[in-house]
Amino acid sequence: MLSSELNPVYAVGDFDRDGLLDMVLEVKDRGGLRCGIAILHRIDRSVHIVGAGRPVGNGKDEVACRGGWGVQPAEYSHRDGIFSPDLLYVIAGRDRGGWLVWNGTTYVWVAWD
């Protein structure tokens, strides 16, 4: 179900590197207890839920409701002449968090050092 406890409630970016803007929405599990995000890929209209009772990849099954998430916009590398993808980040607590990165099949968790 849709939720509005996390910040932001929704965002856009090209997370699957297909050149089209995808959408991310804040969600909760059906019981309304565990927060997560739903990533909607524009190219095939697939929905990928991270958290909200499903594994995040960091050993948890939710995105911290009091934490937050956001989008790191793509950056252009003048040296390589390419753009990096837009990236989703999740703040799990004080100085803890990570990136949610599309690997071509699913979103994987990459913890911050």
Summary of the structure (lengths in Angstrom):
residues: 113
radius of gyration: 13.8
end to end distance: 32.1
largest distance: 49.0
contacts: 324
relative contact order: 0.19
helix: 0%
strand: 46%
